[in-house]
Amino acid sequence: MPRGAAHALGLDIGTHAIKAVELRRTGEGIELVGTPAVVATPPGSVSDGVIVDGGQVSEALAQMVKTYGFTTRQVIVSVGGESSVVVRIASMPRMEPKELDDAMQWELERQVPFPVDQVIFDYEVIDIPGQTGEDNIDVFLAVAQEDMVDAHVEAIMGAKLTPIHIDVEPLAIGRALVHASDNGYRDQTVLLVHIGANSTGIYIVSNGWMNFVRTLPTAGSAFTAAISENILGDEEQAERAKRQFADLTEAATEESEETGDVAQAQTAIQEAISEALFDLSTEVGRSLEFYRRQHRDAQISAILLCGGSAVIPGLAEFIQNETGVTTEVANPYQHLICDTQQVSKSYLADVGPATVVAVGLAMRDMLED
């Protein structure tokens, strides 16, 4: 049975947006409480996942709680960002648990680019039958700078909320899209692509275990920058144009052959972001091939896209065509109990990709082992 928080608010504090989702465990399953929130992060208050102005973030969180009427003060928050968080799969010699504890202290020196006496870390042995040799084990390692974690805790408490767990994004995403899924993904091998603002995370979950982690610089901001450099010049206008006109579907391609302002805008946006799109799909394909080589030509059941830029129409079909693997845009609310009279299915589908991390955080203590 699940243990811990049966009612919690998952909180994903990003550089550009704060996402929050309230979930509650009931006798029937995990239930969405109220409406998922996506609000703008105060400008300059968060940089590469690091809170640099806790006062502004606290005010934004307090206002968000008031506006959306969240009913629990128990918060599970994620930490991320290339400069302050390290998530790795480490290969280690097989040893007893006490010996592994000592060995992981030494492994930190190899894996972490900042002083190890200023970090908080945790690890777990990955136990996938037949995927490691008798003499070796794979270990999932997560490390965060202590100052970064403290800043998150202080900002949350400043909004009169209570942080009960600190988690990392890959585990939250896997929880929301694989562990909570009723599609059988927990017994399969699934590739997750989280297209954030400043980076894209590529994660592979096999038989419920996270055993591949990679981060790419090509992400939503790369698409926006391409539009800004090639068409508009202004970043805010480029972001709006991306959201309004980026469309990779066959229908949009056919319409682009016609005249008209919308068709011309779609064509221009497609051309501007084409290089970044191919970079992204190429790296997803390379990750697939690398994993297959390392794991005896493992069969990948599906690619699930999430993150803010995953909603670009036609992106899933584009990556599917490039990789040959069934690809879809993830909706973590499909597997939850949702009152569609209170919040519409269309809204949940719209915010689903962007709020995947928040959903996975909120359900941290609610899933069966």
Order of alpha helices (4+ residues) and beta strands (2+ residues): beta-beta-beta-beta-beta-alpha-beta-beta-alpha-beta-beta-alpha-beta-alpha-beta-beta-beta-alpha-alpha-alpha-alpha-beta-alpha-beta-alpha-alpha
